[in-house]
Each structure stands twice: as C-alpha cells, then as structure tokens.
Amino acid sequence: MKQWMPVIGCCLLTLGGCASQNQPRHTTEVASPAAESAWRQRQADFARMSAWRLQGKVGVQFKEQSASFNMSWLQNGNDGYEMNIKNPLTGSIVAYLKGNASEVTLQTNGKTYKDASAERLLQGQLGVSLPLDGMKYWVRGVPEPDAPVQQVKLDAQGRPEVLQQSGWLVEYNGWQGNDWKALPEKINLSRAPDNTKVKVIAKDWRTRY
C-alpha cells in the first residue's frame, strides 16, 4: 500500500480473482420453480439497465491490514464508469478512477496514471486489485454473464443469498426492497486463498433503463 495510507490510515481496495474455466456454468441450490423464474427475470431485467449509481461504505480486511472508506460509483452501460474513493471522516476525494472499454485513468495524490486495465493500474499504483468486470454485476446481485458461476443459492424471491464466481464468494445480507428487483443493501465478499474480506453497505442506489 503506497499512497492512501497517509491520508486515511490504511485505505485498501482489494477485490480480485481468477475464473476457473473448468467449473460448471451455473448451479442453483434448492430453489423453487417460482424462485428460479424470478432469478432468470432478474438477470434479463438488469441486463437492460443503461446506467446506475451506488453510494455507500466499504470495509476491507487484507492480510494484516484493515480499512474503511466511502465510495461513489457511477456506471454507464457495461464499460463506462467513474468512481470516487473518499475519506470516511472528511468526505474528501482520495482517488478518482474513470474507465471505458479501452482505457482507464487513475488520479491520486495530484498525479494521473493510465492503463488499459483497471486491475493492473490499481495494482501497480496503489498495491491493490479491483476486478470491476465482476463487481459491476455482483454489487447489483447478478452474476457476471461471461464468467463461469460455481454456485448460486436463491431466496424465495429469486434473489441470490450466495453467489460464487471468479474466485470470490459473495453473500447478500440485506436488500432495499422486498421483491425480485430489489438492490442489495449489505454485501460480503471473501476470497479464501489470501483471506481477503470486503464488506459493502449501500446507502443510496439510483438506476436508469
């Protein structure tokens, strides 16, 4: 961790993983036909979402370090996004990330860095890994469509209670609403090999179709 520690103690973003191509495409555990139908409907409906914004809090445990920070994430389509990482005490922006299908720009500590890969850029400049390709789906409670899914456990409304994909176990512990279209409120992510844990608490969701 090279640049954020002086600003907010130990502000880490550590989300990553490597998909296993040998795993089955989709396994759903003990779900009723109604829940299965709602799950398929949820994925089809969310695939039509043209833009969304998530504002919330993030807590991270990584190796011997832990951190918390505020996040504002604006996603336009599947490829365009802007993300502000904020000091949880002052609200000031610590890092700004902007990306599209071909280039990612990171601004932090008065410097600007560019790369074709957000994960590589964050790893190289901040010593952290953020797999936006998967997370832009997981935070909404749907799987990444182009990666194998190892496990899905649904609730009665057809929303995921557990989603396992790309080396990450994603657990959903709260929803902003009661039907199959509800967006997650509390999300726990964990990656066993390096004992990384991430907790996301969504404070505000905005979506557009």
Backbone hydrogen bonds, N-H to C=O, Kabsch-Sander energy under -0.5 kcal/mol:
donor,donor_aa,acceptor,acceptor_aa,energy
7,V,4,W,-1.2
8,I,4,W,-2.1
9,G,5,M,-1.2
10,C,8,I,-1.7
12,L,10,C,-1.0
15,L,129,S,-5.7
21,Q,19,A,-0.7
23,Q,20,S,-1.2
29,E,152,V,-2.7
36,E,32,S,-2.6
37,S,33,P,-2.3
38,A,34,A,-2.2
39,W,35,A,-2.3
40,R,36,E,-2.1
41,Q,37,S,-2.2
42,R,38,A,-2.7
43,Q,39,W,-2.0
44,A,40,R,-2.2
45,D,41,Q,-2.8
46,F,42,R,-2.8
47,A,43,Q,-1.5
48,R,44,A,-0.5
48,R,45,D,-1.2
49,M,46,F,-1.2
50,S,208,R,-1.8
51,A,208,R,-1.8
52,W,75,Q,-2.3
53,R,206,R,-2.9
54,L,73,W,-2.7
55,Q,204,D,-2.2
56,G,71,M,-2.3
57,K,201,I,-2.4
58,V,69,F,-2.8
59,G,199,K,-2.6
60,V,67,A,-2.7
61,Q,197,K,-2.7
62,F,65,Q,-2.9
63,K,194,D,-0.6
65,Q,62,F,-2.5
67,A,60,V,-2.1
69,F,58,V,-2.2
70,N,86,K,-1.9
71,M,56,G,-2.5
72,S,84,N,-2.1
73,W,54,L,-3.1
74,L,72,S,-0.5
74,L,82,E,-3.1
75,Q,52,W,-3.1
75,Q,73,W,-0.5
76,N,80,G,-3.4
77,G,50,S,-2.6
77,G,75,Q,-0.6
80,G,76,N,-1.6
81,Y,99,G,-2.1
82,E,74,L,-2.4
83,M,97,L,-2.9
84,N,72,S,-2.6
85,I,95,A,-2.8
86,K,70,N,-3.1
86,K,84,N,-0.6
87,N,92,S,-3.0
91,G,87,N,-2.3
94,V,85,I,-3.5
95,A,85,I,-1.5
96,Y,107,Q,-2.4
97,L,83,M,-2.8
98,K,105,T,-2.5
99,G,81,Y,-2.3
100,N,103,E,-1.9
104,V,115,D,-3.4
105,T,98,K,-3.4
106,L,113,Y,-3.0
107,Q,96,Y,-2.7
108,T,111,K,-2.1
109,N,94,V,-0.6
111,K,108,T,-1.9
113,Y,106,L,-2.9
115,D,104,V,-2.0
121,L,117,S,-2.2
122,L,118,A,-2.8
123,Q,119,E,-2.2
124,G,120,R,-2.5
125,Q,121,L,-2.4
126,L,122,L,-2.3
127,G,122,L,-0.7
127,G,123,Q,-0.8
128,V,122,L,-1.5
129,S,13,L,-0.7
132,L,130,L,-1.8
134,G,131,P,-1.2
135,M,131,P,-2.4
136,K,132,L,-2.1
137,Y,134,G,-1.6
138,W,134,G,-2.3
139,V,135,M,-2.4
140,R,137,Y,-1.3
141,G,137,Y,-0.5
141,G,138,W,-1.4
142,V,137,Y,-1.5
147,A,144,E,-1.2
149,V,25,R,-1.3
150,Q,148,P,-0.5
150,Q,164,Q,-2.2
151,Q,164,Q,-1.3
152,V,27,T,-1.5
153,K,162,V,-2.5
154,L,29,E,-0.7
155,D,159,R,-2.7
158,G,155,D,-1.8
161,E,153,K,-4.1
162,V,153,K,-1.5
163,L,170,V,-2.8
164,Q,151,Q,-2.7
165,Q,163,L,-0.5
165,Q,168,W,-2.3
166,S,148,P,-0.7
168,W,165,Q,-2.3
169,L,190,S,-2.7
170,V,163,L,-3.4
170,V,168,W,-0.6
171,E,169,L,-0.5
171,E,188,N,-3.2
172,Y,161,E,-2.1
173,N,171,E,-0.5
173,N,186,K,-2.5
174,G,186,K,-0.7
176,Q,183,L,-3.1
177,G,175,W,-1.2
182,A,179,D,-1.6
183,L,176,Q,-0.7
185,E,174,G,-3.0
186,K,174,G,-1.2
187,I,200,V,-2.5
188,N,171,E,-2.9
189,L,198,V,-3.2
190,S,169,L,-1.9
191,R,196,T,-2.3
195,N,192,A,-1.1
196,T,191,R,-1.7
197,K,61,Q,-2.5
198,V,189,L,-3.0
199,K,59,G,-3.0
200,V,187,I,-3.0
201,I,57,K,-2.8
202,A,185,E,-2.4
202,A,200,V,-0.6
203,K,55,Q,-2.6
203,K,201,I,-0.5
204,D,55,Q,-2.1
206,R,53,R,-1.9
208,R,51,A,-2.6
